[in-house]
Amino acid sequence: MGERALWNDYVQAFEAIFTQCSTDAAPWHIVPANKKWYRNLVISQTIVETLERLNLKYPDPVEDLDNIVIE
């Protein structure tokens, strides 16, 4: 049996892996890699969107700085 004949089995296995392993806490992303510029774009966008969803904030500044000495 040639590899082409097993294509549907491969697709089902990939779908099972991505469905069962990707979670809300640790999502998997399928990144196309046949064009480097597009791969880089997809990865960059995914990182930016993930960081934006984290809604990170700088900590509040320390108000009492009277005891700090700069030499």
Beta strands, then each sheet from edge to edge (+ up, - down):
end
